[in-house]
Amino acid sequence: MNKTSKLNLLYASSLMVMSTQASALSMIDYMVITELAPSEGNAFIMSNSEIGAIGVNGSTSSPGSLPTLPGGTERSVSSGITLDGDVAVTNNGNVTFSNSDVHAVNTGAANPGSQGIDCSRSFNSCTDNGSQISSNNRFNQSSPAATFSNLANNNGIQGGINLSDITDQIATFYSAINGFTSTGGIDLTGSGGQITSDTVFDFSGDGFSGLNIIDIDTDSNDFYIEGSNLTIKGDADDTVIFRFAEGTVMNVSESNLLLDGDIGDNNVLWYLDSDEGEESFNFNNVTFYGMSLWDIDPNDVKNVASFNSVQFCGQIVTDQVNFQNVSGSQCALDVSAVPVPAAVWLFGSGLIGLVGIARRKKS
């Protein structure tokens, strides 16, 4: 096993957060949210995949060439039916699926956010009159054993759902997250933005609670995690947003992204603002647990998140999402821990500097 390095964070400011105003639908209701307009292609693509379950569809296979797990108290994905395969296809987007399963609690158009695939446009427009979901796709709403029926209109996918609450939240959080004062940083300039050995980002026991805004410096390179276990460790009151310079792409291959400590399953976000038309997230042979992946710049119209041979519990929000041999359940970011500007109280300001190896001494 690779030697584990532990990066401990220095903090320069504190944030007290308040809950966002409740709405009929929230981003936390969905495992996947897409924003691609139909003129740019299909917003959500699935082949040999399953959402709302891991290890149930015989067409999917586990990621290959993964490193051995550290063997401690880290949390990682596990098999089973979770019935949370809920997707919001906003901006009048389209979907296309083959050999894939949707697992959700409800069905029909009366329970948005818990009924599988919610399309903002009509079912016929979203699926090309059903032709783009006709190739051996199934729906299940039972657990622990699945009882499948064909994925069809008002049976795991429905159209005409008002998703304006979701698009409004995305725009609000885009402005808020970009405007937050950084509370710390991680310097990867020496490695060219790469993590290639087992690493822990440790936020536990540091005397800092609330929202951590961590800027990762890759020296203008894309961010790579390769052949490694990356563990995020934190306390129960920690929420961590990892933020990158504009144009950065997150590439992960043959790796496990894990949680440890008391940090919640809905409290870690990898936040990108990639360039127009780029692949924002590119994951191959990966597991990740308790993490959300967002690239939500409203000024870009075709950012792509591609996943091949991936198992996860998390959330993905961007223009286009492509699942190939993917099994996923929902650990969506708790957006109540990410305040909009009007609900933020800042105490102190300024960033001391990028991360050091030694922990800050407490007074």
GUTORVEX-855677 format. One line per field, with one value per residue (C-alpha): residue number from 0; x, y, z. Coordinates in Angstrom, 2 decimals. Example, Ala and Ser with C-alpha at 12.3 -4.5 7.8 and 13.67 -1.06 7.14 Angstrom:
# residues 2
drendren	[0:1]
px	[12.30:13.67]
py	[-4.50:-1.06]
pz	[7.80:7.14]
//
This chain:
# residues 363
drendren	[0:1:2:3:4:5:6:7:8:9:10:11:12:13:14:15:16:17:18:19:20:21:22:23:24:25:26:27:28:29:30:31:32:33:34:35:36:37:38:39:40:41:42:43:44:45:46:47:48:49:50:51:52:53:54:55:56:57:58:59:60:61:62:63:64:65:66:67:68:69:70:71:72:73:74:75:76:77:78:79:80:81:82:83:84:85:86:87:88:89:90:91:92:93:94:95:96:97:98:99:100:101:102:103:104:105:106:107:108:109:110:111:112:113:114:115:116:117:118:119:120:121:122:123:124:125:126:127:128:129:130:131:132:133:134:135:136:137:138:139:140:141:142:143:144:145:146:147:148:149:150:151:152:153:154:155:156:157:158:159:160:161:162:163:164:165:166:167:168:169:170:171:172:173:174:175:176:177:178:179:180:181:182:183:184:185:186:187:188:189:190:191:192:193:194:195:196:197:198:199:200:201:202:203:204:205:206:207:208:209:210:211:212:213:214:215:216:217:218:219:220:221:222:223:224:225:226:227:228:229:230:231:232:233:234:235:236:237:238:239:240:241:242:243:244:245:246:247:248:249:250:251:252:253:254:255:256:257:258:259:260:261:262:263:264:265:266:267:268:269:270:271:272:273:274:275:276:277:278:279:280:281:282:283:284:285:286:287:288:289:290:291:292:293:294:295:296:297:298:299:300:301:302:303:304:305:306:307:308:309:310:311:312:313:314:315:316:317:318:319:320:321:322:323:324:325:326:327:328:329:330:331:332:333:334:335:336:337:338:339:340:341:342:343:344:345:346:347:348:349:350:351:352:353:354:355:356:357:358:359:360:361:362]
px	[0.00:1.19:2.41:-0.34:0.32:-1.86:-2.52:-3.84:-5.51:-4.86:-7.86:-7.98:-11.66:-14.83:-18.29:-21.58:-24.23:-27.98:-30.47:-31.68:-35.35:-37.40:-38.96:-41.18:-38.17:-34.54:-31.33:-30.87:-33.89:-31.89:-28.90:-28.32:-29.29:-28.68:-28.93:-28.21:-30.61:-31.93:-30.17:-26.83:-27.62:-28.94:-28.65:-28.60:-27.14:-27.10:-25.88:-25.52:-26.10:-28.35:-29.42:-30.88:-29.03:-25.54:-24.73:-28.27:-28.28:-26.48:-25.36:-23.10:-19.73:-17.54:-14.75:-11.46:-7.85:-8.78:-6.22:-6.71:-8.85:-6.92:-8.68:-9.49:-12.76:-13.19:-16.68:-17.13:-19.90:-21.86:-24.26:-28.03:-31.21:-31.59:-34.59:-33.11:-32.38:-33.93:-32.87:-33.91:-33.61:-33.95:-33.81:-36.09:-33.38:-33.56:-32.55:-31.41:-30.95:-30.08:-29.87:-30.29:-32.41:-34.07:-34.92:-37.12:-39.72:-42.63:-43.89:-46.21:-46.13:-47.40:-44.19:-41.34:-37.95:-38.76:-40.17:-37.15:-36.51:-38.23:-38.20:-39.08:-40.52:-43.18:-42.47:-42.69:-40.29:-37.88:-37.68:-38.49:-41.91:-40.38:-37.95:-34.88:-35.81:-37.17:-33.99:-34.28:-34.68:-36.47:-38.05:-38.26:-39.80:-39.34:-36.56:-34.63:-35.59:-36.42:-39.67:-39.06:-41.40:-40.60:-39.40:-42.22:-44.27:-45.28:-43.43:-39.98:-39.90:-42.35:-42.52:-43.93:-42.42:-41.87:-38.18:-37.86:-37.04:-33.99:-32.72:-33.21:-31.19:-28.39:-28.07:-28.10:-25.47:-23.23:-23.02:-22.70:-19.95:-17.83:-18.14:-17.23:-14.04:-11.61:-10.99:-7.92:-6.07:-4.26:-1.07:-0.61:1.68:4.68:2.97:1.45:-2.04:-1.73:-2.43:-0.82:-0.50:-2.92:-3.81:-5.99:-7.43:-8.09:-10.47:-11.18:-10.41:-9.11:-11.38:-13.09:-16.75:-19.16:-18.46:-14.91:-14.09:-10.86:-9.11:-6.95:-3.98:-2.94:-0.65:-3.03:-3.04:-6.04:-6.61:-5.70:-6.24:-4.66:-4.31:-4.96:-7.25:-8.22:-9.96:-11.83:-11.93:-13.95:-16.16:-19.95:-20.34:-18.00:-19.09:-16.26:-16.31:-13.21:-12.94:-10.69:-9.49:-11.71:-11.07:-9.83:-10.96:-11.20:-9.83:-10.01:-8.91:-8.46:-9.10:-11.39:-12.71:-13.69:-15.04:-13.77:-14.57:-17.95:-18.41:-21.81:-22.54:-23.99:-21.26:-18.50:-18.59:-16.07:-16.85:-15.59:-16.10:-14.69:-14.44:-17.26:-17.65:-15.12:-15.35:-15.64:-15.49:-13.88:-14.03:-12.82:-12.75:-13.60:-15.67:-16.66:-18.77:-20.54:-19.44:-21.18:-19.70:-20.91:-20.07:-22.92:-21.80:-25.01:-22.94:-21.64:-24.03:-22.21:-19.99:-19.85:-19.42:-18.34:-18.32:-17.11:-17.08:-17.98:-19.84:-20.85:-23.05:-23.16:-24.62:-23.69:-24.83:-23.71:-24.98:-24.58:-24.05:-22.90:-23.05:-21.38:-21.37:-22.27:-24.08:-25.16:-27.09:-27.78:-25.62:-26.51:-24.99:-26.99:-27.63:-28.89:-25.22:-24.29:-25.81:-26.92:-25.27:-28.17:-27.94:-24.19:-22.56:-18.83:-16.53:-13.05:-11.65:-8.55:-6.62:-3.35:-1.94:-1.97:-1.98:1.01:1.96:1.92:-1.34:-1.91:-1.29:-4.40:-4.36]
py	[0.00:3.50:5.57:7.85:11.57:13.72:17.31:19.49:22.79:26.30:28.56:32.33:33.11:31.66:31.33:30.94:29.49:29.68:27.55:28.58:29.32:26.17:25.55:22.92:21.19:21.30:20.25:17.71:15.82:14.67:12.43:13.88:17.30:18.19:21.56:20.80:22.27:19.85:21.74:20.62:16.88:14.49:15.77:12.41:9.29:5.85:2.51:-0.69:1.34:1.61:4.52:4.11:0.83:-0.65:-4.15:-5.16:-4.85:-7.83:-5.63:-3.60:-4.69:-3.40:-0.92:-2.57:-1.99:-0.26:0.15:-1.83:0.11:1.56:-0.83:1.68:3.41:4.91:4.79:3.55:2.36:-0.82:-2.94:-2.78:-1.02:2.50:3.68:7.15:7.16:10.58:12.83:16.35:17.03:20.80:23.27:21.11:18.47:14.98:11.54:8.32:4.99:1.38:-1.70:0.47:0.46:3.21:2.54:5.09:5.24:6.68:6.83:9.03:12.82:13.62:13.18:15.10:14.47:10.88:9.26:8.58:10.76:14.17:15.97:19.64:19.11:16.60:12.89:12.55:15.43:14.29:10.73:11.20:9.60:6.89:5.66:6.74:4.64:1.58:-0.54:-2.89:-0.31:-1.12:0.52:-0.74:0.72:-2.14:-3.10:-5.13:-7.24:-5.64:-6.15:-4.76:-3.34:-1.52:2.05:4.05:7.23:7.76:4.59:5.75:8.70:11.55:14.83:18.29:18.68:22.24:22.35:26.11:25.77:23.73:26.09:29.06:27.37:26.51:30.14:31.32:28.85:29.60:33.24:32.38:29.78:31.86:34.79:33.02:33.99:31.08:29.54:27.55:25.98:22.93:23.44:20.83:22.95:20.77:17.69:19.44:19.05:15.28:12.93:9.56:8.08:7.49:10.88:12.24:15.74:16.07:18.70:16.92:18.31:21.63:23.88:25.16:24.36:25.15:25.78:25.19:26.79:25.15:26.44:23.83:25.24:23.00:25.58:25.94:22.17:19.90:17.99:14.28:11.48:8.27:4.85:6.22:6.31:9.91:10.25:13.32:13.29:15.73:16.42:16.20:19.96:20.24:20.99:21.15:22.74:22.14:24.94:25.15:27.85:28.44:25.96:23.10:19.57:16.84:13.51:10.44:6.94:3.65:5.32:5.36:8.63:7.97:9.65:9.21:10.62:12.10:14.27:13.64:11.76:14.99:17.46:17.35:19.18:19.25:22.50:23.32:26.13:24.46:26.08:25.99:22.62:20.83:17.57:18.85:15.50:12.43:9.32:5.87:2.80:4.75:4.50:7.61:8.03:10.97:13.55:15.89:17.05:20.39:22.41:24.90:28.02:29.34:31.03:27.69:25.51:22.23:20.98:17.20:14.80:11.33:8.22:4.80:1.82:3.82:3.03:5.92:7.48:11.16:13.83:15.17:18.54:19.85:20.30:16.75:13.50:10.29:6.99:3.90:0.89:3.01:2.14:5.06:5.98:9.42:11.30:14.79:17.91:19.34:22.73:24.15:24.17:26.39:29.79:32.25:35.65:37.18:34.37:34.51:36.10:36.54:36.87:37.86:37.79:37.03:33.93:33.35:31.05:27.65:24.47:23.47:20.01:20.79:21.45:24.97:25.27:26.11:28.98]
pz	[0.00:-0.71:2.18:3.44:3.63:5.85:4.87:7.67:7.01:8.28:8.66:8.48:8.91:10.38:8.90:10.71:8.44:8.45:6.55:3.14:2.65:2.12:-1.29:-2.87:-4.40:-3.33:-5.00:-2.21:-3.58:-6.62:-7.23:-10.72:-12.07:-15.71:-17.45:-21.11:-23.66:-26.32:-29.10:-27.58:-27.38:-24.75:-21.19:-19.38:-20.96:-19.33:-20.64:-18.58:-15.44:-12.39:-10.20:-6.75:-6.28:-6.35:-7.53:-8.53:-12.34:-13.86:-16.77:-14.47:-13.15:-10.34:-11.09:-11.88:-10.78:-7.55:-4.77:-1.58:0.89:3.84:6.24:8.97:9.79:6.32:4.78:1.22:-1.10:-0.38:-2.40:-2.10:-3.21:-1.83:-3.93:-4.43:-8.17:-8.65:-11.54:-12.51:-16.25:-16.39:-19.28:-21.47:-21.74:-23.27:-21.99:-23.65:-21.84:-22.67:-20.42:-17.33:-14.18:-12.18:-8.51:-6.72:-3.95:-5.92:-9.46:-11.46:-11.66:-8.15:-6.17:-7.83:-6.28:-5.29:-8.42:-10.65:-13.71:-13.66:-17.02:-17.27:-20.75:-21.72:-21.58:-25.36:-25.93:-23.22:-24.58:-28.29:-27.80:-25.64:-28.30:-26.32:-23.28:-25.11:-25.08:-22.09:-19.33:-16.09:-13.06:-9.49:-6.34:-3.87:-1.47:-0.41:-3.43:-6.76:-8.65:-12.11:-14.71:-17.93:-17.57:-19.12:-18.88:-15.23:-14.32:-13.28:-15.68:-16.11:-17.96:-17.45:-13.97:-12.78:-11.90:-11.58:-7.87:-8.85:-11.55:-9.24:-6.52:-8.95:-10.02:-6.42:-5.24:-8.24:-7.17:-3.49:-3.72:-6.09:-3.70:-0.48:1.31:1.37:4.78:3.75:0.87:-0.42:-2.43:-5.16:-7.31:-6.54:-7.95:-10.96:-9.52:-9.05:-6.15:-6.79:-3.30:-0.45:1.06:3.87:3.96:7.70:9.10:12.37:15.80:14.49:16.51:13.36:12.75:9.97:6.33:5.05:1.68:0.55:-2.58:-4.30:-6.22:-9.14:-10.78:-13.77:-14.35:-14.30:-11.06:-11.13:-8.61:-9.87:-8.26:-4.77:-1.77:-1.00:2.36:3.61:7.42:9.46:12.45:12.59:12.16:9.16:5.61:3.09:-0.36:-2.48:-5.01:-8.09:-10.46:-13.47:-16.28:-14.07:-14.94:-12.27:-13.53:-11.29:-12.28:-10.42:-7.07:-4.05:-2.59:1.02:4.16:7.69:11.10:11.98:8.89:7.34:4.14:2.65:3.53:0.91:-2.44:-5.30:-7.10:-10.61:-13.08:-16.18:-19.59:-22.09:-23.82:-21.62:-19.73:-16.17:-14.35:-15.88:-13.66:-14.76:-12.48:-9.34:-6.19:-4.27:-1.18:0.43:-2.14:-4.56:-7.88:-9.25:-12.35:-12.53:-14.39:-16.00:-18.70:-20.02:-21.99:-22.56:-19.77:-19.56:-16.65:-17.85:-15.66:-16.77:-14.39:-11.30:-8.08:-5.86:-3.25:-4.12:-6.38:-9.82:-11.15:-14.55:-18.11:-19.44:-17.51:-19.20:-17.25:-18.73:-16.39:-13.36:-10.13:-7.99:-4.88:-3.46:-0.95:-2.16:-0.66:2.23:0.67:3.98:5.05:2.06:2.79:0.17:0.65:2.58:5.15:5.74:8.74:8.29:11.25:10.12:6.62:4.65:3.72:5.55:2.94:1.39:3.38:5.47:6.54:10.28:12.12:13.37:17.10:19.05:21.49]
//
